[in-house]
C-alpha cells in the first residue's frame, strides 16, 4: 500500500510492491529532468521529497545531505540512495538509484557506440566544441569549489601544493597519496568548524548491517587490484579502476574527472579526444555526472566494451556509494561529532580542489586550447555558464554547433 504524504522520519516496515514502484517512478522522473549538476539535484530532491511529497522532514533531509557530503562519492546520488532506503529499505535504495541513473547512462552508452560507428563522419569541429566546453565546465567547478573549500591562506596553500605534486607526478596513486597526506595535515594543523547539532538525529538502523557494508567496502578496495593483477583479467581491471575512482572522490562529481583520466587514458583504454568529448556531452544530459563512467566503459578499446563494458563500469563506480551510505547511516551521529574527522575533511576538501585544478590544465586545457579561436569559445562558454546561468546542456549543444561552424 502506498503510504500517505504525511511526513515520516523512519523507514517503512514492509517493502510492498506499490511503494517500491512509487520510489522507482519518482526517481525515474527526476533522472529524466534533473539538469544542472549535483547542487541543482539536491534542490530538486528537497522540492520533491520535503515540500511536495513530505517523505522527509526538513531537518532529516538536511542531515542526509550532511552525511553524503561527508562521505566520498557523488553526494546527490548518495542522497537519492538514502531516501530510497528510508522509503523502502535496501530494495528502495536500489530502485532509487536505477531510476535516477539509467536515463543518462543509457544515453551516454548510445553516444559512445555512435562515436565508434560514425567517428569518421562527425565533423572534427563538433569534437573540438565538445572538448572546449569541458574546459568551461571544469573551470566553473574549480572556481565554485575553490571559493567554498579554500577560503583562507592555509587551505589555498594546500591546494596549490596538491596541484603541483599531481602535475609533476601524474599517477592515480599520487592523487590517493595527496588525499591521505591532506587528511594528516588537516588533523594536525586545521581547526574544526563549530559543529551545529541537527534538529533530529538520523534513524540509525542496525549497526551490524552497517559494519558489514563498511567491511565489504574496504575489502573490495584492497583486494580488487590484487585479484586483477594476479588473474590478469581485463574485466577485473575495469572493475578495480572504476570502483577505486568511486571510492576516492571527495568534493563532488567533477572531481572524478582526474581520477578516471589517470585510470583509462594512460592505459590506452580510451584516447584523450574520446575522453574529453564524452565528458563534454555528459554535461548535456540530466542525472548524475558519475554516469560518465558508462560512456567510458562503452568506449573501451578492448573487451569488455559496448553495452557490457558500459554497465560494468557504471555498477563498479556506484557500488562504493551504496556500501558507504548504507554502512555509515547507523554510525552517523558518532561520525559527525568526531573532531578528528572534521579536521581531516578540511584538509581533504582543500586538496581535491587542487587535484581538479591540475586536471583543468592537463588533460582538459592542453588537449582543447590550441589557438585564439579555441580560447575565445571557451571564454564565451564559461561566461554563459557562470554569469548568464545558461543550462549546461544548452551550452554543450551550442558549443558543438559553433565548433562545426568555426573549425
N, C-alpha and C positions, 0 to 999 in steps of 0.2 A: 504494500500500500504506500502510495506517495505521501510523504509527510507534509503537514501543513506549512505555511510560510512563517509560522511562529519562530522567533529566534531561538536557536538551540546552541548550547555550548558543550555538548557531549556527543560522541559518536552514536549513530543509531545502533540498536542492539541486534538487528537482523538484516541480512542482505537480501531484500526482496528484489524480484526481477524488475518491478516497476522503478524502484529507487535507483538501481544500477543503470537502467536505461535513461532515467532522468539525468543522472550525472553525466552520462556519455553525451547525450544530445545537447546539454547546456555547454559542455566544453567543446563539442564539435562546432557549435555556432561561434564560440569565441575563437577557435582555431581558424575559422574561415574569415573572421572580420577584425581580428586584433592586430592592426598595423601599428608601427611606431616604436617598437623595441621594448625592453624589459620594464622601464618606468611606466610607459603607457599601459602595458599589460597589467601591472598592479592596480592602475586606476580602473581599468575595465573590470577586473576581478572585484574590487571594492564596490563598484556600482552594481554588479550582478549579485554578489553573494551577501553583502552587508545591507545595501539600500533596497534593492529590488526584491530579492528572494528571502532576505533575512535569515540565511542559513547560519550566519555567524554574527556575534556582536562586534561593535567597533573595536573594543579592547582585545577580543580574541583574534580578530583579523590583524591588528597591529602586532600582536605577539607572534603570530605566524610569519609575518613579514620580517620581523626582527630575527627570528630563528633562521630563516632561509638566507638572509643577508649575512648572518654569522657563519654559515656553512660554506665550504667551497661548492661550486656548481652554479647553474643558471637559476637565479633567485625566483623569477616569475614562474618557471616550470615547477620548481620545488614547492612554491605556494599552492599551485594547482594540485600537485600530488597530495599535499597535506589536506587541502579542502576535500578532495575526493576521499581521503582516508577517514576524515571525520564524518563525512556523509554516509559512507558505505564500506568502511574498513579497507582491508587490503585490496579487494576487488574494485572498490570505488577508486582507489589511488591509481590502479592500472587503467581503468576506462577513462578517467580524467586525463591521464597522460596521452592515451590514444587519441581522444577527441581533439585535444589541443595541439598535438604534434603531427598527426598523419597528414592533414591537408597540405601544409608547407613541405613536408618530407616527400610526399608523392610528386608534387610539382617540381621539386628540385631534382629528384631522380629522373623524371621525364626530361628535364632540361639537360641534365648530364648526358643522357642517352642521345638526345638530339644533337648536342655538340659533337659527340663521337661520330654520328652518322652524317652530319651536314657541316662539319667544321670547315671544309674547303669552300662551301657555298656561302657561308655567312661573311659579309663584308668585314675586312680587317678593322675598319673604323669602329664598328659596333663593339668588337672585342676591346679596342682601346678605350672606348667610352665607359665600358663596364669597369675596366681597371682603374680609370681615373676617378670614377665615383667612389671606389673603395678608398682612395686617398682622402676624400672629403669626409666619408663616414668615420674612418678611424681617427682623423684629426678632430672631429667633433667629439668622439668618445674620449680621447686623451684630454681635451680641454675641459669637458664636463667633469670627468673623474678627477682630474688634477685639482680643480677648484675645491672639490669636496674632500678629497682624501689626502692632499698635500698642502694644507693651508698655512703651514709655518716653516721656518728655516730648517729645522732638523729633518722633517719629512721630505721637504724639497731636496735636501742634500742626499737623503737615502734614495730618492727616486733617480737623481742624476747618476749616482754611483751604480745603481742597478742597470740603468740604460747602458752605461759604458761597458760594464762587465759582460752583459748579454751580447753586445755588438762585437766586442773583442774576442769572446769565446763562444761563438754560436753553437749551442747544443741544447737539447731538451733537458739534459742533466744539469747544465749551467743554470737554467731557469729554475729547476727544482732546488738546487743548492742556494740560489739567491733568496728564494722564498723562505727556506729553513733559516738562513742567516738573519733574514729580516725579522723573523719571529724571535730569535735570540736577542737581537738588538732592541726590539720593542720591549721585551721583558726586562732588560737591564736598564734601559735609558728612558723609556716613554712613561708618561703619567697617564693613568686611565681617565677616560671621560667620566664625569659624575654619572652614576647609574640611576635611572628612574625606574621604580618598580612598576610593573604592569598593573592595570586596574583589576585584572583577573588572570590567574595563572592558567597555563595550558593544561587541559586534562591529559594525564600522563600516559595512560595505557600501561601495559606490562613491561617492567624493566628487563625481564629475562628475554622477551622478544627483541627489545631494543639492543640488548647486549649481543645477541646472536647476529643481528643485522650489521652492527658495527664490526664484529669479529670477521664476518664474511667479507665486508668491505676491505679490511686490512689484509686478509689472506689473499684475496684476488690481486690486490695491488702489489703484493710481494711475490706471489707465485706465478702470475701470468708471464712476466718476462723470462723467468727461469724455464717454464714449460715451452714457451715459444722458441727459445734458443736451443733447448735440448732436443725437442722434437722436429726442429726445422720446419715448422708448419706456417705457411703464409697466412692461413686463416687465424691461427692463434696470434701471430704477429700483428695482424689487423686489429683483433680484439684488444690486445695489450696496448697498442698505441692509442686507440680511442678511449679505452677505459681509463688509462693514465691521464689523458688530457681532461676527461670529465672529472677526474678526482682532484686536480690541482688548480682549478680555475677559481681564483678569488677576484671579486670586483665586478662581475657582470659578464654577459655573453661575449662581448667584444674581446675579452682577454684570452678567449680560446684560440683566437687567430694565430698568435705567435707559437703557441704550443702545437697546434695542428700543422702549421707550416714546417716546424722543425721535425715533425714526425713523417710527413708524406712527401715533401719536396726533395730534401737531400737524398732520400732513399730511392728516388726515381719513380715512386708510386704515382705521383701526379706532377705535371710540369708547372712552372711558375705561371704561365699565361692562363691555363685552365683554373688553377687555384684562385687567382685574383678575379677572373671573370665570374667564377662561381660565388665568391664572397660578395661581389657587387650585386649579383642577381638575388642573393639571399636577402638583401635589404628591401627587395621589392615584393616579398611575399609576407603574408601575416604569420603569426605564431612565433615560436622561439628561435633565436639565432643559432642554437645548437643543431638545428636541422641541417645546417651547412655540412655536418658530418655525413648525412645521407647523400648529398651531392658528391662529396669526395669518395665515399665508398663505391658509388656507381661509376666514378670516373677513373678508377684504378687501371693502371696499365698492365696488370696481371690479375689472375684469379685469386680470390673471389672479386668479381666486379659486377656491373649492371645491377639488376634488382637485388640479387643476393648480397652483393657487396654493400649496397646502399643500406639494406635493412640490418645487416650485421653491424656496420659502423654506427647506425642510429641507436640500436639497442645498447651497444657497448658504451657509447658516450653518455647515455642517460642512466645506465644501471647504477653508477655511484650515487646519483641523486636519490634514487629510490632507497638505497641502503642507508644513506646518511640521514635522510629525512625521517624514515621510519625508526632508525636507530637512535636518533637524537631526541625525538619528541618526549620520551619518558624522562630524559635527563636534563631537559632544557632549563628548568628553574635553577638547577645547580650550576650549569654552564654559564648562564647569562650573568650570574653574580660572581663569577670567578675573576679576580683581578688580574691574574697572570694571563688568562685567555684574552681579556680585553686589551692588555698591553701588547701582547703578541700580534693581535689583529691590527693594531695601529701601524706596526712596522710592516706587516704583510701587505696591507692595503696601499701603503706608500710605494712599495717596490713593484706591485702589479701595474701601477701607472707607468713606472719606468720600463717594465717589460713591454707594455703596449706602445710606449713611445719608440722603443727600439724597433718594434715591428712596423711602425709608421715609416721609419726610414728604410728598413730592409726587412721584408721584400717589397712593401707596398709602394713607397716613393721611388726607389731605384728601378722598379720594374715598369712604372707607369709614366713618370715625368721625364721626358727626354727633350722637350722643346718648349718654346714660349706658348704654343697652342695648347699643349698638354697642361701647362701651369695655369693658363687663363681659364680653361674649362674646369679645372679643379677648384679654383677660387670661386667661380660662379656657383658651382655645386655646393661648396661649403657655405657661402652666404645664403643660398636658398634654404639649406638645412637649418642653419643657426640663427639667421636674422628673420627670414620670412616664414620660417616654420613650415615649409612645403613638405608634404608627406614623402617619406623616403622612397616609396615605390614610384612616385611620380618623378622624383629626381633621377632615379635609375633609368626610367623609361626615356626621359628627355636626354639624358647623357648618352644613352645608346644611339638615339636618333642623331644627336649632334655629332657624335663620333663618326657616324656613317657619312654625314654631310661635309665634315671638316677634313677628315684624314683620308 
